[in-house]
């Protein structure tokens, strides 16, 4: 399928919290089905918890919009020289069109200058996710067992010019 050309990627603010919650829930239903677990955190997070997360200084959540519709998002937790990615979500009817990749690449513009590595985790059985991360330079580091689930942790070391805020991302965090 062709990639979306008219995507706008920007920081999510509190006014879009409800739409973000809806996008995440729609996207993570397939993960819940894959693992037979309807209680994964992306599906059980409340709107209040999400709003608190959006207000954190050490978290940046960006989303992709196609026109007025939010079609995907990703969360970045900043920790010294490391960024931890999570909750990469794309609405089910537009999956497979490159939106996840666009968000994954856009994250780099929002990272502080001192960021040296980016980590992400996904379910060990999420073959499509693992393939996408590997394609973009993330290397498997270890697996962690949590209850019935096994998560794969991947890391990407940033090179010169990557992870340096371009100004717009830094201002948008305020």
C-alpha positions as CSV (number, residue, x, y, z in Angstrom):
1,X,0.0,0.0,0.0
2,X,1.1,3.5,-0.6
3,X,2.3,5.7,2.2
4,X,0.2,8.7,3.4
5,X,1.6,11.9,1.9
6,X,-0.5,14.5,3.8
7,X,0.4,13.5,7.4
8,X,1.0,16.2,10.0
9,X,3.0,15.2,13.0
10,X,3.0,17.2,16.1
11,X,3.0,17.1,19.9
12,X,-0.3,15.9,21.5
13,X,-1.8,18.3,24.0
14,X,-4.5,17.9,26.7
15,X,-7.2,19.0,24.3
16,X,-6.6,15.9,22.1
17,X,-6.3,13.4,25.1
18,X,-9.7,11.8,24.4
19,X,-8.9,11.3,20.7
20,X,-5.5,9.8,21.7
21,X,-7.1,7.4,24.1
22,X,-9.5,6.2,21.3
23,X,-6.7,5.8,18.8
24,X,-4.6,3.7,21.2
25,X,-7.5,1.5,22.2
26,X,-8.5,0.8,18.6
27,X,-4.9,0.0,17.7
28,X,-4.1,-2.2,20.7
29,X,-7.1,-4.4,20.3
30,X,-5.2,-6.5,17.8
31,X,-2.3,-6.9,20.3
32,X,-4.7,-7.9,23.0
33,X,-6.2,-10.5,20.7
34,X,-2.7,-11.8,19.7
35,X,-1.8,-12.3,23.3
36,X,-5.3,-13.3,24.6
37,X,-5.0,-10.5,27.2
38,X,-7.6,-7.7,27.2
39,X,-5.9,-6.1,30.2
40,X,-2.8,-4.8,28.5
41,X,-1.9,-1.3,29.8
42,X,-2.8,0.6,26.6
43,X,-6.3,-0.7,26.9
44,X,-6.8,-0.2,30.6
45,X,-5.3,3.3,30.9
46,X,-8.0,5.9,32.0
47,X,-8.4,9.3,30.5
48,X,-7.3,10.8,33.8
49,X,-4.1,8.7,33.8
50,X,-3.5,9.7,30.1
51,X,-3.9,13.4,30.9
52,X,-1.4,13.1,33.8
53,X,1.0,11.4,31.5
54,X,0.7,14.1,28.8
55,X,1.4,16.7,31.5
56,X,4.8,15.1,32.5
57,X,7.9,17.1,31.7
58,X,9.9,13.9,30.9
59,X,7.3,12.5,28.4
60,X,6.6,13.7,24.9
61,X,3.7,12.2,23.0
62,X,3.5,12.9,19.3
63,X,0.7,12.0,16.9
64,X,0.1,11.9,13.2
65,X,-3.0,13.6,11.7
66,X,-4.5,13.0,8.3
67,X,-6.6,16.2,7.9
68,X,-8.5,16.6,11.2
69,X,-8.3,12.9,12.2
70,X,-5.6,11.6,14.5
71,X,-4.4,8.4,12.9
72,X,-1.4,7.4,15.0
73,X,0.7,8.2,18.0
74,X,3.9,7.3,19.9
75,X,5.0,8.1,23.4
76,X,8.6,9.0,24.4
77,X,9.9,8.9,27.9
78,X,13.1,10.9,28.4
79,X,15.7,9.6,30.9
80,X,19.1,11.3,31.0
81,X,20.9,10.0,27.8
82,X,18.2,7.5,26.9
83,X,14.7,7.7,25.3
84,X,12.2,5.0,25.9
85,X,9.5,4.6,23.2
86,X,6.2,3.1,23.8
87,X,2.6,2.9,22.8
88,X,3.2,3.2,19.0
89,X,-0.3,3.0,17.7
90,X,-1.9,3.4,14.3
91,X,-5.6,3.2,13.7
92,X,-6.6,-0.2,12.3
93,X,-8.0,0.9,9.0
94,X,-4.7,2.7,8.1
95,X,-2.1,0.2,9.3
96,X,0.4,-0.9,6.8
97,X,0.7,2.5,5.1
98,X,3.9,3.7,6.7
99,X,2.3,5.9,9.5
100,X,4.1,3.9,12.2
101,X,7.4,4.3,10.4
102,X,6.8,8.1,10.0
103,X,6.1,8.4,13.7
104,X,9.2,6.3,14.6
105,X,11.4,8.5,12.5
106,X,9.8,11.8,13.7
107,X,10.6,10.9,17.3
108,X,14.2,11.8,16.6
109,X,13.3,15.5,16.1
110,X,11.9,15.7,19.7
111,X,14.8,14.1,21.5
112,X,17.1,16.3,23.6
113,X,20.7,16.8,22.4
114,X,22.2,14.5,25.0
115,X,20.1,11.5,24.0
116,X,22.5,8.7,22.9
117,X,20.2,5.7,22.7
118,X,16.6,4.9,22.0
119,X,14.9,1.8,23.5
120,X,11.6,0.2,22.6
121,X,9.8,-2.9,23.7
122,X,7.1,-5.0,22.1
123,X,5.6,-8.4,22.6
124,X,7.9,-11.2,21.5
125,X,5.2,-12.6,19.2
126,X,4.5,-9.2,17.5
127,X,6.5,-10.1,14.4
128,X,5.4,-7.1,12.4
129,X,6.6,-4.7,15.1
130,X,9.9,-6.5,15.5
131,X,10.5,-6.4,11.8
132,X,9.7,-2.7,11.6
133,X,12.1,-1.8,14.5
134,X,14.9,-4.0,13.0
135,X,14.5,-2.3,9.6
136,X,15.1,1.1,11.3
137,X,18.2,0.1,13.2
138,X,16.9,-1.3,16.5
139,X,18.7,-4.4,17.7
140,X,17.3,-7.0,20.0
141,X,19.0,-6.8,23.4
142,X,17.0,-9.1,25.7
143,X,13.6,-10.6,26.6
144,X,11.7,-10.1,29.8
145,X,8.9,-12.4,31.0
146,X,6.0,-10.7,32.7
147,X,3.2,-13.1,33.7
148,X,2.2,-15.0,30.6
149,X,3.8,-12.4,28.2
150,X,7.4,-12.1,27.0
151,X,8.6,-8.7,25.9
152,X,11.4,-8.2,23.5
153,X,13.6,-5.1,24.3
154,X,15.4,-3.4,21.4
155,X,17.9,-0.6,21.3
156,X,19.2,1.9,18.7
157,X,22.4,3.8,19.3
158,X,22.1,7.3,17.8
159,X,24.8,8.6,15.5
160,X,25.9,12.2,14.7
161,X,23.1,14.6,14.1
162,X,20.4,12.2,15.4
163,X,18.5,13.0,18.6
164,X,19.3,16.7,18.5
165,X,16.2,18.8,19.0
166,X,15.4,20.9,16.0
167,X,13.9,23.7,18.1
168,X,10.3,23.1,17.3
169,X,10.2,20.0,19.4
170,X,11.9,21.7,22.3
171,X,9.4,24.6,22.3
172,X,6.4,22.3,21.9
173,X,7.3,20.5,25.2
174,X,6.5,23.6,27.3
